[in-house]
Amino acid sequence: MDDNDGRDNTNTASDVTKKCFFYDVKHSNNSARVRLWLNLHGGLDDHIETLTLTHADLDGGGKLVEVNPLRKVPAFVTDTGLNLFESFVILSYLEDRFGDGRFILANIENRALVQLFVRIHDIYISSPNCTQPNFSHTQGCMYLDPYPTKYTPERRTMPDPIVRASKLKEIYERLCWLEENIRSDYMVGDRITHADITWYPTCIFMEILLPYVFGWAPIFHEKDHFPRLTRWFETCSSNEHFASVRDDISGVLTSQQRDGRFDNVRKVARDNPDMKWKYI
């Protein structure tokens, strides 16, 4: 297929002998959705090599900065040397390059709904939409410290409890929207789509941290408030690849919990009892 520069961008035989590189962090929800897609698809080890980074690598720079100057994961280098970042972009590339259509629904309206689910997640939950210091994603209200610690550098702190409480309300309202709009055991229909691949890793953070940090009922394990989400979470968790991602993320978060990572955020909630922290 010709691009607008008139050149043929089809990979040559020499191109496909090279490998793509996927920069991953075990407990990153946005990296996990790429890892989940790769594992669900399978058979791409000869084409894609995963480079697993640590939490410290995100602030240390190194090779990651060359691929993503924002020092975030996931990051990806194609076998022709193109640097990509943002999980949506990486997954779009993987679908175009290696996908066989299994995660793409036939119905146009269902495909649009999948994209809406993904956009709701990416815009309102997982992205700060600003790279400047002290701008943070909504999900960060569950774990970003109010002051610098070994887990939270100065530029990522969330010092204002009003901001934190507002972001927590946003999580609750988006979960309510999901509950109302889920179609079946999977988010859109009877099989896995990018909606499930996108939301599931982030929901593992919610599963562990919303009850522990803010005293919520055991979300995704109760049927009084979010019965459809609970059924969806159980369905996804029964798949070995979803379960593996859950083990990866929950293992790191549980270890950090034992290390006291979330104690400062719990204290913010205790010190501000006039603000709403518990929704279910």
C-alpha positions in Angstrom: 0.0 0.0 0.0 1.4 3.4 -1.0 1.7 6.1 1.7 1.3 9.8 0.9 5.0 10.0 0.0 4.5 7.6 -2.9 6.8 4.9 -1.4 5.8 1.3 -0.9 5.9 0.6 2.8 5.5 -3.1 2.5 8.2 -4.9 4.5 10.9 -6.6 2.4 12.3 -10.1 3.0 15.4 -8.5 4.8 13.1 -6.5 7.1 11.3 -9.4 8.5 14.5 -11.2 9.5 14.9 -8.4 12.1 13.0 -8.3 15.3 10.7 -5.7 16.9 11.3 -4.7 20.5 8.6 -4.3 23.1 9.6 -2.3 26.3 7.5 -3.7 29.2 7.2 -3.1 32.9 5.6 -6.0 34.8 3.1 -4.0 36.8 2.2 -1.2 34.3 -1.4 -1.5 33.2 -0.7 0.1 29.9 2.2 -2.2 29.2 0.1 -5.2 30.3 -2.5 -4.6 27.7 0.2 -5.0 25.0 1.6 -8.0 26.7 -1.9 -9.5 27.0 -2.5 -9.0 23.3 0.8 -10.7 22.4 0.0 -13.7 24.7 -3.5 -14.1 23.5 -2.4 -13.9 19.9 0.7 -16.2 20.4 3.3 -17.3 17.9 5.2 -14.0 17.6 8.4 -14.8 19.5 10.4 -14.9 16.3 9.2 -11.4 15.4 9.0 -9.5 18.7 11.4 -9.5 21.7 10.2 -8.3 25.0 12.6 -6.2 27.1 11.4 -6.1 30.7 12.3 -3.0 32.7 12.1 -2.2 36.4 10.3 0.7 38.1 13.7 2.4 38.5 14.4 2.3 34.8 11.5 4.6 34.2 13.2 7.5 36.0 16.8 6.4 35.1 16.5 7.1 31.4 18.8 4.8 29.4 17.6 3.1 26.2 13.9 3.9 27.0 14.4 7.6 26.6 15.7 7.0 23.0 12.5 5.2 22.2 10.1 7.3 24.2 11.4 10.7 25.4 8.5 10.8 27.8 10.1 7.9 29.8 7.0 5.9 29.8 6.0 2.4 28.9 4.9 0.7 26.8 7.4 1.6 24.1 8.0 -0.3 20.9 10.6 -0.4 18.1 9.5 -1.9 14.8 11.8 -4.1 12.8 12.5 -1.2 10.5 13.6 1.1 13.4 10.4 3.1 13.9 10.0 4.2 17.6 6.4 3.9 18.8 4.8 4.7 22.2 1.3 5.0 23.6 -0.4 1.6 24.0 -3.3 2.4 21.6 -0.8 3.1 18.9 1.3 0.0 19.6 -1.8 -2.2 19.6 -3.0 -0.6 16.4 0.4 -1.4 14.8 0.3 -5.0 16.1 -3.2 -5.5 14.7 -2.2 -4.1 11.3 1.0 -6.0 11.1 0.3 -9.4 12.8 -3.4 -9.4 13.6 -5.7 -12.1 12.2 -9.0 -10.4 13.1 -9.9 -12.4 16.2 -10.2 -9.3 18.4 -12.1 -7.2 15.8 -15.9 -7.6 15.6 -17.8 -7.8 12.3 -20.6 -5.4 13.2 -19.8 -1.7 12.6 -21.7 -0.4 15.6 -20.0 -3.0 17.9 -16.6 -2.0 16.6 -17.5 1.6 17.4 -18.6 0.7 20.9 -15.3 -1.1 21.5 -13.4 2.0 20.4 -15.6 4.1 22.8 -14.8 1.8 25.7 -11.1 2.1 24.9 -11.3 5.9 24.6 -13.1 6.3 27.9 -10.3 4.4 29.5 -7.4 6.1 27.8 -8.7 9.7 28.2 -10.5 9.7 31.5 -8.6 7.0 33.5 -5.1 6.2 32.4 -3.7 9.4 30.9 -2.9 12.8 32.4 -3.0 14.4 28.9 -0.1 16.6 30.0 3.6 15.8 30.4 4.4 18.6 32.8 5.3 18.1 36.5 2.5 17.2 38.9 -0.1 16.5 36.2 -1.2 12.9 36.8 -3.7 10.4 35.4 -6.9 9.7 37.2 -5.8 6.2 38.3 -2.9 7.8 40.1 -5.2 8.9 42.9 -5.0 5.3 44.2 -1.2 5.2 44.6 0.8 8.4 43.9 2.2 9.9 47.1 1.4 13.4 48.3 5.2 14.1 48.6 8.3 12.6 47.1 9.2 9.0 48.1 11.2 6.2 46.6 8.1 5.2 44.7 6.9 8.7 43.7 9.4 11.3 42.3 8.6 15.0 42.9 7.3 15.5 39.4 4.6 12.8 39.9 3.4 13.7 43.4 -0.3 14.5 44.1 -0.2 16.9 47.1 -3.8 18.3 46.8 -6.4 16.1 48.5 -9.2 17.8 46.6 -7.6 16.8 43.3 -7.2 13.2 44.6 -10.8 13.0 45.8 -12.0 14.4 42.5 -10.1 11.8 40.5 -11.5 9.0 42.8 -15.0 10.3 42.0 -14.1 10.1 38.3 -13.1 6.4 38.7 -16.4 5.7 40.3 -18.4 7.5 37.6 -16.6 5.7 34.8 -17.2 2.4 36.5 -20.9 3.2 36.7 -20.9 4.0 33.0 -19.2 0.6 32.3 -21.8 -1.2 34.4 -24.6 0.3 32.4 -23.0 -0.3 29.0 -21.4 -3.8 29.2 -23.2 -6.0 26.7 -22.4 -9.6 27.9 -19.8 -11.7 29.7 -17.3 -9.7 27.7 -17.6 -6.0 27.4 -18.9 -6.0 23.8 -20.5 -9.3 22.8 -19.5 -12.9 23.4 -15.7 -12.8 22.7 -12.6 -10.9 23.7 -12.0 -7.5 22.1 -9.7 -4.5 22.7 -12.2 -3.2 25.2 -11.5 -6.2 27.5 -7.7 -6.1 26.8 -7.6 -2.4 27.7 -9.7 -2.3 30.8 -8.7 -5.6 32.6 -5.2 -4.7 33.6 -6.4 -1.3 35.0 -9.2 -3.0 36.9 -6.6 -5.1 38.7 -5.3 -1.9 40.3 -8.8 -1.1 41.3 -9.5 -4.6 42.6 -6.5 -4.3 45.0 -6.2 -0.6 45.9 -9.8 0.7 46.1 -10.6 -1.6 49.0 -7.2 -1.3 50.7 -6.6 2.4 50.3 -10.1 3.8 50.5 -12.2 1.1 52.2 -14.4 0.2 49.2 -16.3 -3.1 49.2 -14.4 -5.9 47.3 -14.9 -4.5 43.9 -15.3 -7.1 41.1 -16.1 -9.6 43.8 -19.5 -8.3 44.9 -22.9 -8.2 43.1 -24.8 -5.4 44.9 -23.2 -2.4 43.1 -21.5 -3.7 40.0 -22.9 -7.2 39.2 -22.2 -7.0 35.5 -18.7 -5.8 36.0 -18.2 -8.7 38.5 -19.4 -11.2 35.9 -17.1 -9.7 33.3 -14.1 -9.8 35.6 -14.8 -13.4 36.5 -15.1 -14.3 32.8 -11.8 -12.6 31.9 -10.0 -14.0 34.9 -10.9 -17.6 33.9 -8.7 -17.1 30.8 -5.1 -18.2 31.4 -3.6 -15.1 29.8 -5.7 -12.7 31.6 -5.0 -14.6 34.8 -1.3 -14.3 34.1 -1.5 -10.5 33.8 -3.5 -10.4 37.0 -0.7 -12.4 38.8 1.9 -10.1 37.4 0.3 -6.9 38.6 -1.2 -8.1 41.8 2.1 -9.7 42.8 3.9 -6.4 42.5 1.2 -4.3 44.2 0.9 -6.8 47.1 4.7 -6.6 47.6 4.6 -2.8 47.5 1.7 -2.9 50.0 3.8 -4.9 52.4 6.5 -2.3 51.9 4.1 0.5 52.9 3.9 2.1 49.5 0.2 3.0 49.9 0.3 4.2 53.5 0.7 7.8 52.7 -2.4 7.8 50.4 -4.4 6.0 53.1 -3.3 8.8 55.5 -4.6 11.4 53.1 -8.0 9.8 53.3 -7.9 9.5 57.1 -6.8 13.1 57.5 -9.6 14.5 55.3 -12.8 12.8 56.6 -15.0 15.6 55.2 -14.1 14.4 51.6 -15.8 11.4 50.0 -13.4 8.5 49.6 -15.7 5.4 49.8 -18.3 4.9 47.1 -19.4 1.3 47.5 
